[in-house]
Structure formats: structure tokens, C-alpha cells
Amino acid sequence: MDLIVESGATKASWCLLGEGGFRTVETRGINLAHMDQCVVAPVAWEALEKLGVREEDISRVYFYAAGLIDRPELPVFRAAKVEYASDLVAAARAVCGREPGIAAILGTGSNSCEWDGEKIVANFHGAGFILGDEGSASALGKAFVSDFLKDLVPEGIAAEFSSRFPSDYSTIVRNVYKGDAPAGYLGSFAPFIMDHFGDPYVRELARENFRSFIRRTLLRYRRLPVGAVGGFGYAYQDILREVAAEEGVEIRTVIKSPLDGLVNYHDL
């Protein structure tokens, strides 16, 4: 049987492919670059137990994660053939399959690539929440918080924000500049912001967030079918599609998680 693992920093999805179809479970995330093998192994064993299979039942593993460096190794599945690939490859395989296309990740952060059907042939880096990540939840949160600190947010929205979140200057600056997960902190404000999409200020902020991603990244690739992966892009895909159409870009596919597309890719 084959096993697909799609892992982020906080959550990993494990999908078992067999003759009877597929089964999926979730565990905490795995980071092969930073986690000790003695920590990784129990997570893998937990997934196998949830799936109801033994380690020796797995013949092939496809492991997708961000930040893979060198040649990482899972301390399990010693008898299986393991393929390691980035989250960007996962996105490309999920939305482009074996055909050329442009894949975009629009979650807490953002990234994109041109896919030739087998490999990434061009990539304009997301560059992280400080230098880039246009189109993402963290970029939207950063723009909003910056305006909030400068008293540029409409009074009613600003008052509601203050009542719902610790929003004094020192708290915000500390979380952004010294917090453990500043991108996640900024991205966590996205649902609140988008709940006020009816306000002209928020509408323009949200649209410009997507427009910046399209102009600074998508329009720089060859004109190919575009697909997007990520919870933020999925939740607000109507706005994404509308702004993309204004820029002459057609977003053909938007999915919340790459896993469904990866199941189709590897089950062919």
C-alpha cells in the first residue's frame, strides 16, 4: 500500500491508498529539519495505528512538507521507498497534475511556481511575511495592523478590533517582532477583517492584497492554467477570482488542501 503524508508545522495529514480506496487521518505536524527522530517516530506510529496498518504493510511513501533541506529521512518505513518533496511540489501536483500550469499557495503565507507537468521550472519566491507573502492571510493581517497602529482603520472597525483582541501598541509590536509565530499571529486576524468585507476600506484592502500577488507573481509567469491551494485562498476564492479576472488571469481551480489532488495524482 502507498502512503501520502502532507505535513505543515502544526498538522500532518496521512492518506493510505489501497485497493479499497483511501483513508485519511491527522496528527500533529512533522518537521524533519528540526525534530529529533525520537519525536518523529511516535507520530508516524500514531498515524499507522489510526489507519489500522503496520509499518511493513507500506511499500511506498510520498512525504510532502515545507522547508525540506539536504536529504531528510523518516525514522520509520525502512522497507518502503520514500519520496520527499516540498509543499510547492505538492500544490503543483494537486492542481496541475501531469499537465503544465501555474500553482499558487495562498494560506498563512504564499508561494507559487510554474510546473511543466513533471517538475518546477520557475519560482518567484514568496519571501516570507516581512519581504513578501502577498495574497496571504499574514499579508492581509500585516496591512490591517499597520493601518490600525496609524489610526487609518475606520473608527467602528477599530473599536471592535480593540474589544476583541489585545491591541495596545506594545502587545502588537512584541508579537510581530519577538513572537514565536509572527506570520501566524498576523494571519489570525484575517477572519475578523474579512467579516467586514462590506466596508469599503476592508473591501479595498482585501482586493489589493490579492491584486498585489497577481501582479507581482502570477503575471510574471507564462500564460498557463492557474490553480490555487490553501485555506485562505479557498475561503475567499470569489474575491480572488474576481480580482484575477480584472488582471486578465483565469483561476481555474481552488482547493483548500492539496491532499485531494494528491490522491488523484498518485492513484492514477
Contacts in CASP RR format, 6 or more apart in sequence:
PFRMAT RR
TARGET T0000
AUTHOR 0000-0000-0000
METHOD contacts of the structure
MODEL  1
MDLIVESGATKASWCLLGEGGFRTVETRGINLAHMDQCVVAPVAWEALEK
LGVREEDISRVYFYAAGLIDRPELPVFRAAKVEYASDLVAAARAVCGREP
GIAAILGTGSNSCEWDGEKIVANFHGAGFILGDEGSASALGKAFVSDFLK
DLVPEGIAAEFSSRFPSDYSTIVRNVYKGDAPAGYLGSFAPFIMDHFGDP
YVRELARENFRSFIRRTLLRYRRLPVGAVGGFGYAYQDILREVAAEEGVE
IRTVIKSPLDGLVNYHDL
1 16 0 8 1.000
1 17 0 8 1.000
1 18 0 8 1.000
1 53 0 8 1.000
1 57 0 8 1.000
1 58 0 8 1.000
1 59 0 8 1.000
2 16 0 8 1.000
2 17 0 8 1.000
2 18 0 8 1.000
2 58 0 8 1.000
2 59 0 8 1.000
2 60 0 8 1.000
2 61 0 8 1.000
2 62 0 8 1.000
2 266 0 8 1.000
3 14 0 8 1.000
3 15 0 8 1.000
3 16 0 8 1.000
3 17 0 8 1.000
3 58 0 8 1.000
3 60 0 8 1.000
3 61 0 8 1.000
3 62 0 8 1.000
3 77 0 8 1.000
3 80 0 8 1.000
4 13 0 8 1.000
4 14 0 8 1.000
4 15 0 8 1.000
4 17 0 8 1.000
4 61 0 8 1.000
4 62 0 8 1.000
4 64 0 8 1.000
4 259 0 8 1.000
4 262 0 8 1.000
4 263 0 8 1.000
4 266 0 8 1.000
5 12 0 8 1.000
5 13 0 8 1.000
5 14 0 8 1.000
5 15 0 8 1.000
5 30 0 8 1.000
5 47 0 8 1.000
5 61 0 8 1.000
5 62 0 8 1.000
5 63 0 8 1.000
5 64 0 8 1.000
5 65 0 8 1.000
6 12 0 8 1.000
6 13 0 8 1.000
6 15 0 8 1.000
6 64 0 8 1.000
6 65 0 8 1.000
6 87 0 8 1.000
6 90 0 8 1.000
6 257 0 8 1.000
6 258 0 8 1.000
6 259 0 8 1.000
6 262 0 8 1.000
7 13 0 8 1.000
7 29 0 8 1.000
7 30 0 8 1.000
7 31 0 8 1.000
7 63 0 8 1.000
7 64 0 8 1.000
7 65 0 8 1.000
8 29 0 8 1.000
8 30 0 8 1.000
8 31 0 8 1.000
8 65 0 8 1.000
8 66 0 8 1.000
8 87 0 8 1.000
9 29 0 8 1.000
9 31 0 8 1.000
9 66 0 8 1.000
10 28 0 8 1.000
10 29 0 8 1.000
11 26 0 8 1.000
11 27 0 8 1.000
11 28 0 8 1.000
11 29 0 8 1.000
12 26 0 8 1.000
12 27 0 8 1.000
12 28 0 8 1.000
12 29 0 8 1.000
12 30 0 8 1.000
12 43 0 8 1.000
12 47 0 8 1.000
13 24 0 8 1.000
13 25 0 8 1.000
13 26 0 8 1.000
13 257 0 8 1.000
13 259 0 8 1.000
14 24 0 8 1.000
14 25 0 8 1.000
14 26 0 8 1.000
14 27 0 8 1.000
14 47 0 8 1.000
14 50 0 8 1.000
14 51 0 8 1.000
15 22 0 8 1.000
15 23 0 8 1.000
15 24 0 8 1.000
15 259 0 8 1.000
15 262 0 8 1.000
15 263 0 8 1.000
16 22 0 8 1.000
16 23 0 8 1.000
16 24 0 8 1.000
16 51 0 8 1.000
16 53 0 8 1.000
17 263 0 8 1.000
17 266 0 8 1.000
17 267 0 8 1.000
21 267 0 8 1.000
22 263 0 8 1.000
22 267 0 8 1.000
23 51 0 8 1.000
24 259 0 8 1.000
25 47 0 8 1.000
25 50 0 8 1.000
25 51 0 8 1.000
27 43 0 8 1.000
27 46 0 8 1.000
27 47 0 8 1.000
27 50 0 8 1.000
28 43 0 8 1.000
29 43 0 8 1.000
30 40 0 8 1.000
30 43 0 8 1.000
30 44 0 8 1.000
30 65 0 8 1.000
31 65 0 8 1.000
31 67 0 8 1.000
32 40 0 8 1.000
32 63 0 8 1.000
32 65 0 8 1.000
32 68 0 8 1.000
32 72 0 8 1.000
32 73 0 8 1.000
32 74 0 8 1.000
32 84 0 8 1.000
33 67 0 8 1.000
33 68 0 8 1.000
33 69 0 8 1.000
33 72 0 8 1.000
37 75 0 8 1.000
38 75 0 8 1.000
40 74 0 8 1.000
40 75 0 8 1.000
40 76 0 8 1.000
41 75 0 8 1.000
41 76 0 8 1.000
44 74 0 8 1.000
44 75 0 8 1.000
44 76 0 8 1.000
44 77 0 8 1.000
45 55 0 8 1.000
45 76 0 8 1.000
48 54 0 8 1.000
48 55 0 8 1.000
48 58 0 8 1.000
55 76 0 8 1.000
55 77 0 8 1.000
55 79 0 8 1.000
56 79 0 8 1.000
58 77 0 8 1.000
58 79 0 8 1.000
58 80 0 8 1.000
59 79 0 8 1.000
59 80 0 8 1.000
59 81 0 8 1.000
60 80 0 8 1.000
60 81 0 8 1.000
60 82 0 8 1.000
60 83 0 8 1.000
61 74 0 8 1.000
61 77 0 8 1.000
61 80 0 8 1.000
61 81 0 8 1.000
61 82 0 8 1.000
61 83 0 8 1.000
62 83 0 8 1.000
62 85 0 8 1.000
62 262 0 8 1.000
62 266 0 8 1.000
63 74 0 8 1.000
63 82 0 8 1.000
63 83 0 8 1.000
63 84 0 8 1.000
63 85 0 8 1.000
64 85 0 8 1.000
64 86 0 8 1.000
64 87 0 8 1.000
64 89 0 8 1.000
64 90 0 8 1.000
64 258 0 8 1.000
64 262 0 8 1.000
65 84 0 8 1.000
65 86 0 8 1.000
65 87 0 8 1.000
66 86 0 8 1.000
66 87 0 8 1.000
67 86 0 8 1.000
67 87 0 8 1.000
68 84 0 8 1.000
68 85 0 8 1.000
68 86 0 8 1.000
71 84 0 8 1.000
72 84 0 8 1.000
73 82 0 8 1.000
74 82 0 8 1.000
87 105 0 8 1.000
87 111 0 8 1.000
87 258 0 8 1.000
88 103 0 8 1.000
88 105 0 8 1.000
88 111 0 8 1.000
88 112 0 8 1.000
88 113 0 8 1.000
88 120 0 8 1.000
88 123 0 8 1.000
89 120 0 8 1.000
90 229 0 8 1.000
90 258 0 8 1.000
90 262 0 8 1.000
91 103 0 8 1.000
91 104 0 8 1.000
91 105 0 8 1.000
91 111 0 8 1.000
91 113 0 8 1.000
91 229 0 8 1.000
91 258 0 8 1.000
92 101 0 8 1.000
92 103 0 8 1.000
92 113 0 8 1.000
92 115 0 8 1.000
92 117 0 8 1.000
92 120 0 8 1.000
93 115 0 8 1.000
93 258 0 8 1.000
93 261 0 8 1.000
93 262 0 8 1.000
93 265 0 8 1.000
94 103 0 8 1.000
94 229 0 8 1.000
94 255 0 8 1.000
94 258 0 8 1.000
94 259 0 8 1.000
94 260 0 8 1.000
94 261 0 8 1.000
94 262 0 8 1.000
94 265 0 8 1.000
95 103 0 8 1.000
95 227 0 8 1.000
95 228 0 8 1.000
95 229 0 8 1.000
95 253 0 8 1.000
95 255 0 8 1.000
95 258 0 8 1.000
95 261 0 8 1.000
96 102 0 8 1.000
96 103 0 8 1.000
96 115 0 8 1.000
96 117 0 8 1.000
96 225 0 8 1.000
96 227 0 8 1.000
97 115 0 8 1.000
97 117 0 8 1.000
97 261 0 8 1.000
97 264 0 8 1.000
97 265 0 8 1.000
98 117 0 8 1.000
98 118 0 8 1.000
98 265 0 8 1.000
99 117 0 8 1.000
99 225 0 8 1.000
100 114 0 8 1.000
100 115 0 8 1.000
100 116 0 8 1.000
100 117 0 8 1.000
100 224 0 8 1.000
100 225 0 8 1.000
101 114 0 8 1.000
101 115 0 8 1.000
101 117 0 8 1.000
101 224 0 8 1.000
101 225 0 8 1.000
101 226 0 8 1.000
101 227 0 8 1.000
102 112 0 8 1.000
102 113 0 8 1.000
102 114 0 8 1.000
102 115 0 8 1.000
102 218 0 8 1.000
102 221 0 8 1.000
102 222 0 8 1.000
102 224 0 8 1.000
102 225 0 8 1.000
102 226 0 8 1.000
102 227 0 8 1.000
103 112 0 8 1.000
103 113 0 8 1.000
103 115 0 8 1.000
103 226 0 8 1.000
103 227 0 8 1.000
103 228 0 8 1.000
103 229 0 8 1.000
104 110 0 8 1.000
104 111 0 8 1.000
104 112 0 8 1.000
104 213 0 8 1.000
104 217 0 8 1.000
104 218 0 8 1.000
104 226 0 8 1.000
104 227 0 8 1.000
104 228 0 8 1.000
104 229 0 8 1.000
105 111 0 8 1.000
105 112 0 8 1.000
105 228 0 8 1.000
105 229 0 8 1.000
105 230 0 8 1.000
106 135 0 8 1.000
106 136 0 8 1.000
106 213 0 8 1.000
106 228 0 8 1.000
106 229 0 8 1.000
106 230 0 8 1.000
106 231 0 8 1.000
106 232 0 8 1.000
106 233 0 8 1.000
106 234 0 8 1.000
106 240 0 8 1.000
107 136 0 8 1.000
107 137 0 8 1.000
107 230 0 8 1.000
107 231 0 8 1.000
107 232 0 8 1.000
107 233 0 8 1.000
108 136 0 8 1.000
108 137 0 8 1.000
108 138 0 8 1.000
108 183 0 8 1.000
108 184 0 8 1.000
108 187 0 8 1.000
108 232 0 8 1.000
109 126 0 8 1.000
109 128 0 8 1.000
109 129 0 8 1.000
109 133 0 8 1.000
109 135 0 8 1.000
109 136 0 8 1.000
109 137 0 8 1.000
109 138 0 8 1.000
109 139 0 8 1.000
109 183 0 8 1.000
109 232 0 8 1.000
110 126 0 8 1.000
110 132 0 8 1.000
110 133 0 8 1.000
110 134 0 8 1.000
110 135 0 8 1.000
110 136 0 8 1.000
110 139 0 8 1.000
110 213 0 8 1.000
110 217 0 8 1.000
111 123 0 8 1.000
111 125 0 8 1.000
111 126 0 8 1.000
112 123 0 8 1.000
112 124 0 8 1.000
112 126 0 8 1.000
112 213 0 8 1.000
112 217 0 8 1.000
112 218 0 8 1.000
112 221 0 8 1.000
113 120 0 8 1.000
113 121 0 8 1.000
113 122 0 8 1.000
113 123 0 8 1.000
114 120 0 8 1.000
114 121 0 8 1.000
114 122 0 8 1.000
114 123 0 8 1.000
114 221 0 8 1.000
114 222 0 8 1.000
114 224 0 8 1.000
115 121 0 8 1.000
122 221 0 8 1.000
124 216 0 8 1.000
124 217 0 8 1.000
124 220 0 8 1.000
124 221 0 8 1.000
126 132 0 8 1.000
126 133 0 8 1.000
126 134 0 8 1.000
126 217 0 8 1.000
127 133 0 8 1.000
128 183 0 8 1.000
129 136 0 8 1.000
129 138 0 8 1.000
129 139 0 8 1.000
129 142 0 8 1.000
129 182 0 8 1.000
129 183 0 8 1.000
129 186 0 8 1.000
132 139 0 8 1.000
133 139 0 8 1.000
133 183 0 8 1.000
134 209 0 8 1.000
134 212 0 8 1.000
134 213 0 8 1.000
134 216 0 8 1.000
134 217 0 8 1.000
135 209 0 8 1.000
135 210 0 8 1.000
135 212 0 8 1.000
135 213 0 8 1.000
135 232 0 8 1.000
136 187 0 8 1.000
136 209 0 8 1.000
136 213 0 8 1.000
136 232 0 8 1.000
137 184 0 8 1.000
137 186 0 8 1.000
137 187 0 8 1.000
137 188 0 8 1.000
137 190 0 8 1.000
137 232 0 8 1.000
138 183 0 8 1.000
138 184 0 8 1.000
138 186 0 8 1.000
138 187 0 8 1.000
139 186 0 8 1.000
139 209 0 8 1.000
139 212 0 8 1.000
139 213 0 8 1.000
140 187 0 8 1.000
140 189 0 8 1.000
140 190 0 8 1.000
140 193 0 8 1.000
140 194 0 8 1.000
140 205 0 8 1.000
140 206 0 8 1.000
140 209 0 8 1.000
140 232 0 8 1.000
141 186 0 8 1.000
141 187 0 8 1.000
141 189 0 8 1.000
141 190 0 8 1.000
141 193 0 8 1.000
142 186 0 8 1.000
143 205 0 8 1.000
143 208 0 8 1.000
143 209 0 8 1.000
144 153 0 8 1.000
144 189 0 8 1.000
144 193 0 8 1.000
144 205 0 8 1.000
145 172 0 8 1.000
145 176 0 8 1.000
145 186 0 8 1.000
145 189 0 8 1.000
147 153 0 8 1.000
147 205 0 8 1.000
148 158 0 8 1.000
148 161 0 8 1.000
148 167 0 8 1.000
148 172 0 8 1.000
149 169 0 8 1.000
149 172 0 8 1.000
151 158 0 8 1.000
153 161 0 8 1.000
153 201 0 8 1.000
154 199 0 8 1.000
154 201 0 8 1.000
157 196 0 8 1.000
157 199 0 8 1.000
157 201 0 8 1.000
157 202 0 8 1.000
161 167 0 8 1.000
161 189 0 8 1.000
161 192 0 8 1.000
164 192 0 8 1.000
165 189 0 8 1.000
165 192 0 8 1.000
175 182 0 8 1.000
175 185 0 8 1.000
176 182 0 8 1.000
176 185 0 8 1.000
176 186 0 8 1.000
179 185 0 8 1.000
190 232 0 8 1.000
193 202 0 8 1.000
193 205 0 8 1.000
193 206 0 8 1.000
194 202 0 8 1.000
194 206 0 8 1.000
194 235 0 8 1.000
194 236 0 8 1.000
196 202 0 8 1.000
197 203 0 8 1.000
197 206 0 8 1.000
197 239 0 8 1.000
206 236 0 8 1.000
206 239 0 8 1.000
207 239 0 8 1.000
207 242 0 8 1.000
207 243 0 8 1.000
210 236 0 8 1.000
210 239 0 8 1.000
210 240 0 8 1.000
210 243 0 8 1.000
210 244 0 8 1.000
211 243 0 8 1.000
211 246 0 8 1.000
211 247 0 8 1.000
214 243 0 8 1.000
214 244 0 8 1.000
214 247 0 8 1.000
214 249 0 8 1.000
215 247 0 8 1.000
218 226 0 8 1.000
218 244 0 8 1.000
218 247 0 8 1.000
218 249 0 8 1.000
219 247 0 8 1.000
219 249 0 8 1.000
225 250 0 8 1.000
225 252 0 8 1.000
225 253 0 8 1.000
226 244 0 8 1.000
226 249 0 8 1.000
226 250 0 8 1.000
226 251 0 8 1.000
226 252 0 8 1.000
226 253 0 8 1.000
227 251 0 8 1.000
227 252 0 8 1.000
227 253 0 8 1.000
227 254 0 8 1.000
228 234 0 8 1.000
228 237 0 8 1.000
228 240 0 8 1.000
228 251 0 8 1.000
228 253 0 8 1.000
228 254 0 8 1.000
228 255 0 8 1.000
229 254 0 8 1.000
229 255 0 8 1.000
229 256 0 8 1.000
229 257 0 8 1.000
229 258 0 8 1.000
230 255 0 8 1.000
230 256 0 8 1.000
230 257 0 8 1.000
231 256 0 8 1.000
231 257 0 8 1.000
233 240 0 8 1.000
233 254 0 8 1.000
234 254 0 8 1.000
234 255 0 8 1.000
234 256 0 8 1.000
237 251 0 8 1.000
237 254 0 8 1.000
240 251 0 8 1.000
240 254 0 8 1.000
241 251 0 8 1.000
241 254 0 8 1.000
244 250 0 8 1.000
244 251 0 8 1.000
255 261 0 8 1.000
END
